[in-house]
Amino acid sequence: MKIEKLVYGIYPKTNDLRLHLSRWEKGLLPDSTINNEIIKEKEVLYKAYENFNITYTDPLFNWYDILRPIVLLTDNMEAGPLTRYKETNTFYRMPIVHEINDISIPPENFSPLNENPPLPLYIEKGENFNAFLPSPLSFYKMSKVDMKYEEFQEKLLNIYKNILKSFKTKSLVIYETLPLQKDDVLNLSQLTDKFSVKLVTTGRIYKSNIQGNLHSVICDDEYENIEISKSISRVPGIKLINGYNTRLESVDNINKILGKIGSDEVILSHKEYLDFLPRIIADKKVELMSRVGE
């Protein structure tokens, strides 16, 4: 069995980077300096991922939440009030969306933002780079929107296509951060016709939830999720690393679960992004993932 290991979303920062960001927030560091510090931290992490043979997205050290950078670079969106993220002690700025037109700031270039570290959105480019973006469905549910969902989804996916073109990549990881309801429909056909899309889901999924020719649907190890993933995507994916719990998983147990999936290829990933963990624990979990299948 071929096992791909995927680390996605916001990754915990080192203490040094947190101190730099704190100084930047107080106006003691210019945008150019904090941008350089973020880039240095990202490059160190990329090397670690590559040494561990881990597939990864940008660690998003310059994203204060997974919606805000998209809001700040898109016309007719604004960052609204601080809002609790799920049942955690973290908060995000609720997007207020009046309309969606186009990107107003090139996402690939250095550019200061309001109440958020500066762009670029990511620091890597190219076909093998995995961009990371929030699901239109979660985005819609977590926002105050003056549009119907179908229109919102179509226009936001056009924004996503433009972002992918800016970074010259054909690969995208989309994160569905909220559990899908039975009547929810996430139609990614606009993207999957031209891009290789991995969709990370949360909670139970239904066959009717997801439309499009996806490379992978990565799901929780609950219900009949993995069978649905096998039926609606080319490579099934399963989340067996806990992003909320500091306990280290057993490699042997993970190998046993993956062996029962009955697929020649599988993607192993984690529940929730790892930013809720101390950096030292997140690093240990990534190293643990690297040993799965050996």
N, C-alpha and C positions, 0 to 999 in steps of 0.2 A: 504493500500500500504506500502510495506517495502522500506524505503529510506536509502541507504548507502551514507555517505558523504565522499568524497575522497579529500585529500590534497596531491599534488604531486610536485616533482621537487624542485628547489632551493628556500629556504625560507629566508626572510631577517634576517640578523644577528643583534644581540644587539650591542649597542655602545661599550660595554666592549669587546666583541669578535672582533669587528673591530679594536679597539686599540691594542689588543693582536696580531692580524694579521699584523697590520702596523709595530709593533716592530719586529715581526718575519721576515718580508720582508726586514727590515734594518739590519738583522743579530744580533739583540739584544736578541732574544729568540731562544733556540735550538728547533729542530724538536720535540723532546719528550715533551717539555713543551706546544707548540702550539697544539699538538695532544691531550694532556690531557685537555686543555681548550676547544677544539672543542667537545670532548666527553662529558664534563660536560654540555655544552650548549645543545647538542643533547638530553641528558637524561632529562633535564628540560622540553624541548619541547615535548618529548614523553609522559611524565606524563600529560601534558596539553591536548594533543590529546586524550589520554585514558579517561581523566575526561569528555571530551566533546563527547565521543563515536564517534570519527573521525577515519576513515581508512586513513593511511598515508604511504608515502614513507620516506626514510631518507631525512632530510632537506638539505643534501649536502653542509654543511657549508665548507667542505674542497674541493669543486669543484669550480674552477674559471670560468669554463663554462661547458656545458653538454657534450662536446666531449673530452676535454683535458685528463681527467683521463684514458679514454679508450685508447687514443692514446699513453700515456706515459707507460702503462703497457703491450702494445702489440708490438710484433716484427714487424719491417719494416714499422712502422708508425712514423711520427715526427710532432711536433707542429710547424706550419709554421707562416706566418705573421699575425699580428693583423688585424682582419676583422670586420666590423660593423655587429652587430646582428640585422637582420631585419631592421626596420626603427627606432631603439632605439638609445640611447646614450651609449649603452654597446657594448663591443667587445669580440670576441673569437679568439683563435689561430686556423687559418685554418689548418685542418689536411692535411698532405701530405702523401699519401698512395702509396707505391711502390708494396707491396704485403702484404698478411695477413697470418701469420703462426700460432703463438700460443701466449699465455700469457707468458711474460718473468718474471713477478713479481707476487707472490701470492697476490691476491687482498684483502684477509681477514686478512693479517698480517700488523703490523706496518712496514712502509718502507718509507724513504724520497724519494721525487720526485723532478724533475727539474722544477723550476718555478711554483710550485703548492704545496699546503700543503700536508702533508704526507698521505699515506694509513694508515688504511684500507679504502676501498672504501665506506663501510657502517659499522656501529658498531653493528647492530643486526644480528641475524641468526635465522634459523628455518623455518618450513613450513608456519607459519602464517605471516612471514615477507614479505612485498612487496618490492622487488628490483625495481630499477628505471634505465632505459636505454633509450638512444635516438633511434628513428626509423632508421633502416638501410637506408631507402630512404632519409630522411633528412640528415643523416650522409653523404651519397654519394653526395648529391647536395651541401652541405656546405664544401666539401673537394676538393682537387686536387688529382685525383685518376688515376693510371695507369692500371686500370682493367675495364672490362665491368661490368655493374651493377649487372647482375645475379650472376656472380662469387663473386663479392664483398658481396652481400647480403648473399649468402650461407656461405661464410667463416666467416663473421662477426657474423652470428647467431650461428655458432659453438663456437666462442669466448664467446658469451652470455651464451650458455649452460654451458660452463666451469665455468663462473662466478657464475651462479645460483647454480651449484653443490658445489662450494667453500663455499657458504653461506647456504647450505642445505635448500634452499627454493624452493617451488613449485609455488610461486606467483610472477608475474612480471607486472609492469606498463611500457608500452612503449610510448614514447612521439613523435608524428609526429608534429614537430614544424613548418613545412612549409605547406602551402595549397597544397592539392593533385590536380594534373591535371587529366583530364579525362582519359588519356592513362597511367597514373601511375599504377603500380602493386606492392603492398606490400604483399609478400607471407610469412606468419608467420607459415606455417604448421610444419616446423622443430621444433618450440617451442610449438605450441598448442597441439601437440600429447602427451606431457609429463608435460606441465606446464599450470597453469591458467593465462591467459594473458588478461589484460585490455589495450586497445589501446586508447590513447587520441589523437584526430585528431584536425586539424585546418582548418576552412573554410568549403567550400562545399565538400561533399563526394559523391562518386558514388558506386553502388554495385560492379562494376568491379574492384574497387581499391584494395580491401582487400580480401585476401585468408587465410583460416585457421579457425579452430573451436574456435573462441574467446569467452571468458567469457563476455566481454563487449566492445562495441565501444562507446566511450564518445565523443560527438560532440557538436559543436556550435548550438545555438538555431536559426538556419537559414535554409532557403530552405526546403527541405524534409528530412533533415538529420535524424531526430528522427525515421521516418518510416523506413529508410534504416538501422539504427542501430538495430531496432527491428527485421528486417528480416535477418541480418547477424551475430547477436550475441545473447547470451542467456539472457543477461540483458541489456536493453538500458541505455545509460548514456547521461547526458546533462550538459552543462557548463552554469551556470546562475550567477556565481559570477565573477565580472570583475577584473582581475589582473592588469589592467592599470589605473583604475579609483579609486580615494580615496572615492568616494561617497558610502555610505553603502546601500546595497540593502534592499528591503522590504521583510520580511519573508512572509507576506500575499500574495504578488504577486508571490513569488516563489512557495508557496503551490498551488496557483491557476494554474500555468503553469504545475506543476507536476501532478496535478489532471486530466489534460486533455490528458496526454500521453496515458492512457488506458493500463497500464501494472501493474501487481501485484507487481513488483519489479523494482526499478530504482536506478541509481547512480547519485548523484548530485556532481558536481565539479566546477572548476573555469577556466576562460579563461587566458591562459598564466600562467607561474608559478608566485608566489606572491612576488618574489624578487624585482620587480619594485616598490613595495609599501613601505612606511615607516613601520617599524616593528609594531608600535602601531596600524596602520590601518589593517595590515595583521592579527594581533591577534584578532581584532574586527570582521573581516570578518569570521574567523574560528569560533568564538563564535556565530556569527549570523547563520552560517551553522548548528551548533549544535541544534539550536531551530527550524529548519525546520521540519515540520511533527508533532510537538507536539500539 
